[in-house]
Structures are given as C-alpha cells and as structure tokens.
Amino acid sequence: MSTYIENFKRFRPLLNELVARDIKIKYRRSIMGVLWTLLNPLLMMIVLSVVFSNLFKFNIENFPLYLLSGQLIFNFYSDATNNSMGAIIMNAPLIKKVYVPKYLFVLSRVVSSVINLMASFTALLFVMAAMRAELHWTAFLSVIPMCMLIIFSLGISLILSAVVVKFRDIMHLYSVFITALMYLTPVIYPMSILPQWMVYVVWANPITNYLDMFRDLMLYNSLPHLWQLGLGAVEAVIALVIGLIIFYKKQDEFILNL
C-alpha cells in the first residue's frame, strides 16, 4: 500500500496538469469560459421548470430547487462516467511513449467533473437565496452523499474506461443507457406519481439513493435513514473495489488495443 501512495505522490503534479488540461479543453474558445458551469444548470432549470411545472402540474413545493438538486446529482454521474470512459483511448499517444500510472487519466476526468459539481452546487445555493428558501444546518451534511456518489462514479468510470479500450461499441451503448437511467432517476418527477412496482425499479438505481439523501439534507431539513447511509456506502465501496480490480487486470493489455 505504501508503494501505491508514494507512486501517487510522485505523479500528483501530472494529475494536476491533466485536470487543468481537461478544463481548458472543455472551455476553449468559449467567451464565458468556466461561467458556463454555473449558467448551464441554471438555464436548464429554468427551461425544465417552465415545461414540467405547467405541463404535468407536479405538486412539489419549490419545484425549481427540486429540479436543480436532481440535475446536480445526476449530471455529475453522467458527466464523470461519460468523460472517463474514453480517458485511456484519448491519451493513447502518451501511454505508448512513457510510463504513467494509467488510472491517473481516469481520475483526472472524475476530478474535473467534481469541479463542475462544486460549481453546480454554488448555483443551487444562489437559487435558494434568490427564492428565499431556508438553508438548514443539515445542508452542511450534504457533502456525505456527494462524497459517496463521487466514489461510486469513480468505480464505474474505472470499469468503463478499462472495458471500452477493447470494446469500443460500449461508448455508443452507454449513451443510450444514460438516457434510460435518467428516466429511472427521480430528477424531474416525484416518486409519489409512480405505481408501486415502478417505485421498486427506481430504488434499484443507486443514483436514486444518493439523490434522495442529498435532497433531504439540502431542501427538507431531514437526516437520511441509517439504511440509506449504509446502502450508499456499501454501493460506493463495491463499485470502487470492482473498478480497481478490473482496471488493474486489464491495464497491461491496453497497449495491445490502442
């Protein structure tokens, strides 16, 4: 373990450079640059709030906040896993030339998404202040489900990035999967409108648990149940362990398929 820690410390400056590069590439030739990380969720919230609150008449207090909090959680998972999926492929020229711990390329994409997550969280706080929503003390604990989600997303990202090197079609299939997953996550709709059998299906989605805990803490001044915390922690650890195992087993074969 000490060897891995020392290796990480040695290459940490490279990780910083990779994160900075990812952010610069994302906002290259953009006039507003990083400000889009604040504006994107706000603009999407406005559009979706107008459409869904009037079209479906959801009886949700502070629906814009309900919607924005859902976007914050789901968009992070989608952004982190989608960006990380091609991390090894996109850095093939560097991997072929010098030795670099390959997990750094995946980790840098996830860290970049964490920066966007923090920007979206700031946007949520701005909207809460604008709508004069009360900021409860439980909001400080919202870091717990967010940290669990980050660990879970890193594990999934490691799996996807390792498998995609050999099976490129997964990149196209995953975009379809993400779309389906969005509808199986209560980002836009309340769980109360679902039939009972569908509630079970939605709760089988790990993102639902992280989202529910986050909303309870941020919006409803409610602490999550112990089973939610336990389930979220177990799912995050399992995803990370499986991701590390698969990645380390596959990484020696990357060079053969790049």
C-alpha positions as CSV (number, residue, x, y, z in Angstrom):
1,M,0.0,0.0,0.0
2,S,2.8,2.4,0.8
3,T,4.3,1.8,-2.7
4,Y,1.0,2.9,-4.3
5,I,0.8,6.0,-2.0
6,E,4.4,7.0,-2.8
7,N,3.7,6.4,-6.5
8,F,0.6,8.7,-6.3
9,K,2.6,11.4,-4.6
10,R,5.3,11.2,-7.3
11,F,2.8,11.7,-10.1
12,R,0.4,14.1,-8.4
13,P,1.7,17.1,-10.3
14,L,0.8,15.3,-13.5
15,L,-2.7,14.7,-12.2
16,N,-3.0,18.5,-11.6
17,E,-1.8,19.2,-15.1
18,L,-4.3,16.6,-16.6
19,V,-7.2,18.2,-14.7
20,A,-6.2,21.7,-15.8
21,R,-5.9,20.5,-19.4
22,D,-9.4,18.9,-19.3
23,I,-11.0,22.1,-18.1
24,K,-9.1,24.2,-20.6
25,I,-10.1,21.9,-23.5
26,K,-13.7,21.9,-22.4
27,Y,-14.0,25.7,-22.4
28,R,-11.5,26.5,-25.2
29,R,-12.7,29.3,-27.4
30,S,-15.6,30.0,-25.1
31,I,-16.2,33.6,-24.3
32,M,-17.7,33.0,-20.9
33,G,-15.5,30.0,-20.1
34,V,-15.9,28.4,-16.7
35,L,-19.0,30.6,-16.1
36,W,-20.9,28.1,-18.2
37,T,-20.6,25.6,-15.3
38,L,-22.9,28.0,-13.4
39,L,-25.1,29.0,-16.3
40,N,-25.8,25.6,-17.8
41,P,-27.6,24.1,-14.7
42,L,-29.5,27.4,-14.2
43,L,-30.7,27.7,-17.8
44,M,-31.7,24.1,-17.9
45,M,-33.6,24.5,-14.6
46,I,-35.5,27.5,-16.0
47,V,-36.5,25.6,-19.2
48,L,-37.4,22.4,-17.4
49,S,-39.3,24.2,-14.6
50,V,-41.4,26.1,-17.1
51,V,-42.2,23.0,-19.1
52,F,-42.8,20.4,-16.4
53,S,-44.4,22.5,-13.7
54,N,-47.0,23.7,-16.3
55,L,-47.4,20.6,-18.4
56,F,-47.6,18.0,-15.7
57,K,-48.6,20.2,-12.8
58,F,-46.3,18.5,-10.3
59,N,-47.4,19.4,-6.8
60,I,-43.9,20.0,-5.5
61,E,-43.0,22.9,-3.3
62,N,-40.1,24.9,-4.8
63,F,-40.1,22.8,-7.9
64,P,-37.1,24.7,-9.4
65,L,-35.0,23.7,-6.3
66,Y,-36.2,20.1,-6.5
67,L,-35.3,20.0,-10.2
68,L,-31.9,21.7,-9.8
69,S,-30.9,19.4,-7.0
70,G,-31.8,16.4,-9.1
71,Q,-29.8,17.8,-12.1
72,L,-26.8,18.4,-9.8
73,I,-26.5,14.8,-8.7
74,F,-27.4,13.0,-12.0
75,N,-25.4,15.3,-14.2
76,F,-22.3,14.7,-12.2
77,Y,-22.6,11.0,-12.5
78,S,-23.3,11.3,-16.2
79,D,-20.5,13.8,-16.8
80,A,-17.9,11.8,-14.8
81,T,-18.6,8.4,-16.3
82,N,-19.0,9.7,-19.9
83,N,-15.8,11.7,-19.8
84,S,-13.8,9.0,-18.1
85,M,-14.9,6.3,-20.5
86,G,-12.6,7.5,-23.2
87,A,-9.8,8.6,-20.9
88,I,-7.4,5.8,-21.9
89,I,-8.2,5.9,-25.6
90,M,-7.8,9.7,-25.8
91,N,-4.4,9.6,-24.1
92,A,-3.0,6.7,-26.2
93,P,-0.1,8.7,-27.6
94,L,1.2,9.5,-24.2
95,I,0.6,6.0,-22.8
96,K,2.6,4.5,-25.7
97,K,5.6,6.8,-25.1
98,V,6.2,6.9,-21.4
99,Y,5.2,5.2,-18.2
100,V,2.4,6.9,-16.4
101,P,0.0,5.3,-13.9
102,K,-3.0,4.8,-16.2
103,Y,-5.6,5.3,-13.5
104,L,-4.5,9.0,-13.4
105,F,-6.2,9.6,-16.7
106,V,-9.5,8.3,-15.3
107,L,-9.1,10.1,-12.0
108,S,-8.4,13.4,-13.7
109,R,-11.7,13.2,-15.6
110,V,-13.6,12.5,-12.4
111,V,-11.8,15.3,-10.6
112,S,-12.7,17.7,-13.4
113,S,-16.3,16.6,-13.0
114,V,-16.1,17.3,-9.3
115,I,-15.1,20.8,-10.0
116,N,-18.2,21.2,-12.2
117,L,-20.2,19.6,-9.4
118,M,-19.0,22.3,-7.0
119,A,-19.9,25.0,-9.5
120,S,-23.4,23.5,-9.8
121,F,-23.7,23.3,-6.0
122,T,-22.9,27.0,-5.9
123,A,-25.6,27.6,-8.5
124,L,-28.0,25.8,-6.2
125,L,-27.1,28.0,-3.3
126,F,-27.7,31.1,-5.4
127,V,-31.1,29.9,-6.5
128,M,-32.0,29.0,-2.9
129,A,-31.0,32.5,-1.8
130,A,-33.0,34.1,-4.7
131,M,-36.1,32.1,-3.8
132,R,-35.6,32.9,-0.1
133,A,-35.5,29.2,0.7
134,E,-34.3,28.5,4.2
135,L,-30.8,27.0,4.3
136,H,-30.9,24.4,7.1
137,W,-28.0,23.2,9.2
138,T,-28.4,19.8,7.5
139,A,-27.2,21.3,4.3
140,F,-23.6,21.1,5.7
141,L,-24.0,17.3,5.7
142,S,-24.9,17.2,2.0
143,V,-21.2,16.5,1.5
144,I,-21.8,12.9,2.7
145,P,-24.0,11.7,-0.2
146,M,-21.9,13.7,-2.6
147,C,-18.7,12.0,-1.5
148,M,-20.4,8.6,-1.7
149,L,-21.5,9.5,-5.3
150,I,-18.0,10.6,-6.3
151,I,-16.5,7.3,-5.0
152,F,-19.3,5.3,-6.8
153,S,-18.8,7.2,-10.0
154,L,-15.0,6.7,-9.9
155,G,-15.5,2.9,-9.6
156,I,-17.9,2.9,-12.5
157,S,-15.5,5.1,-14.5
158,L,-12.6,2.7,-13.9
159,I,-14.7,-0.2,-15.2
160,L,-15.9,1.6,-18.3
161,S,-12.5,3.1,-19.2
162,A,-10.9,-0.4,-19.0
163,V,-13.6,-2.2,-21.0
164,V,-14.0,0.4,-23.7
165,V,-10.4,0.1,-24.8
166,K,-11.2,-3.3,-26.3
167,F,-14.9,-3.0,-26.9
168,R,-15.5,0.5,-28.4
169,D,-19.2,-0.1,-29.1
170,I,-19.8,0.3,-25.4
171,M,-19.3,4.1,-25.8
172,H,-22.4,4.2,-28.1
173,L,-24.4,1.8,-25.9
174,Y,-23.7,3.8,-22.8
175,S,-25.2,6.9,-24.2
176,V,-28.5,5.0,-24.6
177,F,-28.1,3.6,-21.1
178,I,-27.6,7.0,-19.6
179,T,-30.8,8.3,-21.2
180,A,-32.7,5.4,-19.8
181,L,-31.1,5.8,-16.4
182,M,-32.2,9.5,-16.3
183,Y,-35.8,8.4,-16.6
184,L,-35.3,5.9,-13.9
185,T,-34.0,8.6,-11.5
186,P,-36.4,11.0,-9.9
187,V,-34.7,14.1,-11.3
188,I,-37.8,15.7,-12.8
189,Y,-40.8,13.8,-11.3
190,P,-41.8,13.0,-7.7
191,M,-41.8,9.3,-6.6
192,S,-45.4,9.7,-5.5
193,I,-46.7,9.6,-9.0
194,L,-45.2,6.2,-9.7
195,P,-47.1,2.9,-9.4
196,Q,-45.7,0.7,-6.6
197,W,-43.9,-1.7,-8.9
198,M,-42.1,1.2,-10.6
199,V,-41.0,2.6,-7.2
200,Y,-39.0,-0.6,-6.6
201,V,-37.4,-0.3,-10.0
202,V,-36.4,3.3,-9.4
203,W,-35.0,2.5,-6.0
204,A,-32.9,-0.3,-7.6
205,N,-31.0,2.6,-9.3
206,P,-28.1,3.5,-6.9
207,I,-28.3,7.2,-8.0
208,T,-31.8,7.4,-6.5
209,N,-30.5,6.8,-3.0
210,Y,-27.7,9.4,-3.3
211,L,-30.2,11.9,-4.8
212,D,-32.8,11.3,-2.1
213,M,-30.3,11.8,0.7
214,F,-29.0,15.0,-0.9
215,R,-32.5,16.5,-1.3
216,D,-33.4,15.6,2.3
217,L,-30.4,17.3,3.6
218,M,-30.4,20.4,1.3
219,L,-34.1,21.1,1.0
220,Y,-36.1,19.4,3.7
221,N,-34.0,19.7,6.8
222,S,-34.2,15.9,7.2
223,L,-31.5,13.4,8.1
224,P,-31.2,10.3,5.9
225,H,-32.1,6.9,7.4
226,L,-29.3,4.7,8.6
227,W,-30.1,2.1,6.0
228,Q,-29.7,4.8,3.3
229,L,-26.3,5.7,4.6
230,G,-25.2,2.1,4.9
231,L,-26.6,1.2,1.4
232,G,-24.9,4.2,-0.2
233,A,-21.5,3.5,1.5
234,V,-21.7,-0.2,0.5
235,E,-22.6,0.5,-3.1
236,A,-19.8,3.1,-3.4
237,V,-17.1,0.8,-1.9
238,I,-18.3,-2.2,-4.0
239,A,-18.2,-0.1,-7.2
240,L,-14.7,1.2,-6.4
241,V,-13.3,-2.2,-5.4
242,I,-14.7,-3.9,-8.6
243,G,-13.5,-0.9,-10.7
244,L,-9.9,-1.2,-9.3
245,I,-9.8,-4.9,-9.8
246,I,-11.0,-4.8,-13.4
247,F,-8.8,-1.8,-14.2
248,Y,-5.6,-3.4,-12.8
249,K,-6.3,-6.7,-14.5
250,K,-6.9,-5.0,-17.9
251,Q,-4.3,-2.2,-17.9
252,D,-1.4,-4.4,-19.1
253,E,-3.5,-5.2,-22.2
254,F,-4.3,-1.6,-23.0
255,I,-1.2,-1.1,-25.2
256,L,-2.3,-4.0,-27.4
257,N,-5.7,-2.4,-28.2
258,L,-4.8,1.3,-28.5
